[in-house]
Amino acid sequence: MSDGASGPPDELPDPSLPPAPAHTAAGQEQLFAIRRDWARLLTCIEGRNTAELVLTGTAARLVEDFRQVLHERQSPSHNSNIRALSILVYWCGADTAISERDVHDLARIGPSLKAKTVCQFLRDRNLLLQDPDLHRDVDLTWIETTLAALPELLADEVGQWVKVIRSRGRHHGEVRGYAGIRPYLASLQPVHTAWAEAGVLSLREVTRHHIEAAVDGRSGRARRQLAVALRSLFKALKRERVVFRDPAQHLPVGNPTGIPKPVPSDLLASALQQTKTPLGRLIIVLTAVHAVPVHELRTILARA
């Protein structure tokens, strides 16, 4: 027998199943939002067909409607979705909205149960009480956690920078998403932490020496990203009048040493004489004269 809707509402409940609590009637508001523990119910119905759950007429019709929707969509998780909704409406009823948190909690405990499709179905029928915490931007959550780890004043100043590049400052500009902000804040995080440990509790105390020390020893992409982040941070906060000066102004974004100088001709000639193969001589010329990067050399060697 396939997993599906229950029998008629006047069917006697199975005494081995825990009786469903009194359901909230339509139009009745919930007094206390207590997070349910689905473990006990799932233990009782493990391995059993959800057709044994005695549903109200409204709940049974809702499950049957869901079955038809899944059939039309040819859903690969048909039984898992039907089972999840059947358990939900058995325990919570179908006359009022079901908490989105309950759907996800149930699916998390029951490994074969699904949440996404059930939530979508209930939402389309205005029967889902959405939980904002389930829709929080993961990058925003990371940013907030990172800021919370800083001293209060420093966290507030960096938070002002985040608002500016989210185009919520005094001067509106292009809006950058939290996913785009996160890599730059990640490069700033160890710098801010080091400053805080050194007793710098406000970005107003940061000097040019602090900036140069922060980028010192870094190279390549890591240095560019940190330099861009520092310039953006202090430029935005100066414009917002959070800091009085911009110590990162004119900070070089690229490698401060500039373009590598070619190898002196006498050393180059000696190296070429000691190299026996034409490919070896070519590599010496490309690296010593033209400063071809390593990844391009690998491409040349692969095609040689």
Sequence and secondary structure as in RCSB ss.txt:
>XXXX:A:sequence
MSDGASGPPDELPDPSLPPAPAHTAAGQEQLFAIRRDWARLLTCIEGRNTAELVLTGTAARLVEDFRQVLHERQS
PSHNSNIRALSILVYWCGADTAISERDVHDLARIGPSLKAKTVCQFLRDRNLLLQDPDLHRDVDLTWIETTLAAL
PELLADEVGQWVKVIRSRGRHHGEVRGYAGIRPYLASLQPVHTAWAEAGVLSLREVTRHHIEAAVDGRSGRARRQ
LAVALRSLFKALKRERVVFRDPAQHLPVGNPTGIPKPVPSDLLASALQQTKTPLGRLIIVLTAVHAVPVHELRTI
LARA
>XXXX:A:secstr
  S     TTS   TTS        TT   S       HHHHHHHTTS GGGS   HHHHHHHHHHHHHHHHHT 
TTHHHHHHHHHHHHHHH SSS EEHHHHHHHHHHSTT   HHHHHHHHHTT EE  GGGG  HHHHHHHHHHHTS
 HHHHHHHHHHHHHHTT SSS      HHHHHHHHHHHHHHHHHHHHTT  SGGG  HHHHHHHHTT  HHHHHH
HHHHHHHHHHHHHHTTSSS  TTTT  SS TT S     HHHHHHHHHH  SHHHHHHHHHHHTS   HHHHHHH
HHH 
